[in-house]
Each structure stands twice: as C-alpha cells, then as structure tokens.
Amino acid sequence: MSTPTSEPDARYRYVVVAALAFAYMLNFVDRQLLSILVEPVKQDLGLSDTQIGMLTGLMFALFYTFFGIPVALIADRGNRTRLIAAACGIWSVFTALSGFATGFISLALARIGVGIGEAGCSPPSYSIIADYFPAHKRGRALALYVLGVPAGSFVGAVAGAAIAQAYGWRTAFVVIGAAGLLFAPLLLLIVREPVRGRFDADMATSATEKAAPSLTAALAYFWRSPVFILTALACGLTSFCSFGILNWTPAFLTRVQGMSLGQISGYFGVIVAGSMVLAAWIGAVIADKAGARNPIWYTLLPGLGMVMVLPFLFGFTMVDSWQLSLVLLVPPITLTSTYLVPALALLQNRTPAQYRATVSSILLFILNLIGLGCGPLFVGMVSDRLTPVYGNMALAMALQWLTPFIILAFLCQAGAAWMIRRQKQG
C-alpha cells in the first residue's frame, strides 16, 4: 500500500485534479454559455437587459449559493466524489433544458436547476484536493483546479458561439448539456475518495473535533475569524466586478463594437482564457510563495491588483475599435480573477479538515451572492436606466459604474491583511 507521499500517489493526485478541473470546466461552460449568447437569446425571447442580468446572475446565484451550504455539509459527512458526479448530471440536464425555453420564466427555471446542480461541484472538490495535497502544495493544486474557469470560458465562447452560429442558440445548450451527462459517470471511475484529513493530523485530535460537524459549528468557526469575514467580503466585491465585466463583455463587444458571433468565437474566448490562465498562475505564486513567506500577501497583493484595474476598465469601454477593446480587456480580466486561489489557500490552510467543505461553501455563498448574484444584475439595470439617454453606449457606461466596488474590494483586502498582521504580532 502506498503512503500519502509515495510516488504513485504523487502522480495520481494530479490525475484527480485534472478530472475535477474538467468537471469545473463543464460547470463554467454551462454557467457562461448564456452570457456568450446574450444577443440572440435576448432577441428571440424578447428580454430586457435587467432580465438578462437576473438570468445570468441573480436567478442562478440565489439557488447556487443557498444550496451550496447544505451540499457542503453532505460533503463533509459523506462521499464527495459521488456528490460531484451527481451534481454534474443535474446541472447538465438543466443546461440542455435551457435550449427549450420559450420565455423568461421557463429560462429562469432552467437556470435555477443549473444553479442547484452546480452547487455540488466546488466545495467538495476543494476538500478532496486538500486531502490529496499537503499544505505547501495546495496553492498550486488549487490553481490547476481553477484553470477550469478559463477552460470553461474558452470552450463556452468558441464552441458555444460556433454551434449557435451554425445551428442556433438552442442547439448550443443541448450539445453542451449532453457533454456533461457523458462525463458524470466517468468521474466515478477516475477519482477515488481520499482519506479525510490525511495531511492534517495536527489539526484535529480530540473525538469532538473529529466528529462530523454541524452547520452551527462551521458557521461559528467562520464568523469568529475577522480575517475570514473580510476575505469573503473582498472576494464578493471582486467577483461583483469580475462577473459584471465577464458576463456583459460579449454583449458590449457585439452591441457597441460591432463584433459578430464568429468573431466572438475566434477572439474573445482566447483573450479571456489566456487572461484567466495568467491569473491562476499569479494566484498560485501568491499562495505558495509570497503568502507562504508572509500571509498578509494572500489578501494584499490581490487588493493592489484591483486598484490597477481602473484605468484599463475605462480604456476598454471608451476606445472605438473592438481590437483595442480586447487588448485593454486583458488586465481587468486578469486582475479581477487573481484573488480566488490565494483566498482558497488561506481558508484551506487555516481550517480543520472536518470543516473545509462547509467553510469553503460559506466563502462561496458570500462571494457568489454578492458577485455573481448582483454584479451582472447591477450592470444590466444601470444599462436599462441609461439607454433612453445614451443608446448602446449605456452598456459601456454601466460597466464604468463598477468603479466604487473596485475600490471597496481593495479596502476589504487591505483590512484582511491588517488583521493577519495583528494576529502575527499578537
């Protein structure tokens, strides 16, 4: 039998991360596909920007976040691999059903189903990864897992837009949903359930600590930490800006800059995927190098990156060519995506094994309720409000209105760094 650090296990654990990252890629494709196809869906179903903002954000995020915590409690008590496979099947079915929507209500119901299914992906995956990798290698492993986001953005933009252009947006939803249904059973064959807390013998010694946690205990553990609270708020505000930009950029490039779905497929996906890969690499460096030397960098460096977003955000929305817009889009996408790996590493390294999935779900609850739930909706509502005066340029101005939230995200990250420094000195 191999030990946790033996070479065969060391190779296999990267197979595990790759399989979980592929599931996360499918998760993000299904989540992002509607944003890629905003214009044809909006025209076919007669929707407003506010309704689109609700469908890409709030309607999905409410159920994604609220189901995330009970699902994480199940993950902290039961078989995490089976849970992820079942979740993949659920979100894939509802993605396919999105292709049969006839209006706002039916599409909203399908998006709710996607959100419920996707709630079962990331918290159990974080917990599994933490049980396959020791603390000093978790940042790298989490960064590899987070590559599912750029991969999902790329596949959603390239495959989704290409299928929609050739066969219509409804077919794109059906095909992407079918791909997830095919992968779900394969996950059970690839990923073996690891021993819970295998690298954390020093973190839980008493019978009470080793017992299956209650939600009350996990919440109490989270809310007793000012660092966790400030980090979660910072993540929420950062994702507010990130999802606001990411979910509305395809519509901006189509509506304002005149790009076609074919051009979106050929260029936007590459730009977003490349930016997010760069963000994951930067996040891993922060987590495993800078943060390992001094934990204040877990939060302060991503916060400083947010300040650097501002000039590029205004440039991206104000230039008069889609080519230049895409170039100026790289820093905002990169810098608003860097925060996640350091935040996850900070929580995983400071949380006992029996709380990890639930504590991660609390972070995701706050992150997605603020960010995914409200960011796209905010941009859509501002765009609708400004359209009578500014026409198509209202969407560009709505994206610029993200500025105060960028500043607030920086202040929360700086506050978390200050609290970490105080704890070290204390």
Secondary structure, DSSP 8 states (H G I E B T S, - for coil): ---TTSHHHHHHHHHHHHHHHHHHHHHHHHHHHHHHTHHHHHHHHT--HHHHHIIIIIHHHHHHHHHHHHHHHHHHHS-HHHHHHHHHHHHHHHHHHHTT--SHHHHHHHHHHHHHHHTTTHHHHHHHHHHHS-GGGHHHHHHHHHTHHHHHHHHIIIIIHHHHHHH-HHHHHHHHHHHHHHHHHHHHHH-----TTTT-TTT--SHHHHS---HHHHHHHHHT-HHHHHHHHHHHHHHHHHHHHHHHHHHHHHHTS---HHHIIIIIHHHHHHHHHHHHHHHHHIIIIIHHH-TTHHHHHHHHHHHHHHHHHHHHHHSS-HHHHHHHHHHHHHHTTTTHHHHHHHHHHHS-GGGHHHHHHHHHHHHHHHHHHHHHHHHHHHHHHHHHHHTTHHHHHHHHTTHHHHHHHHHHHHHHHHHHHHHHH-
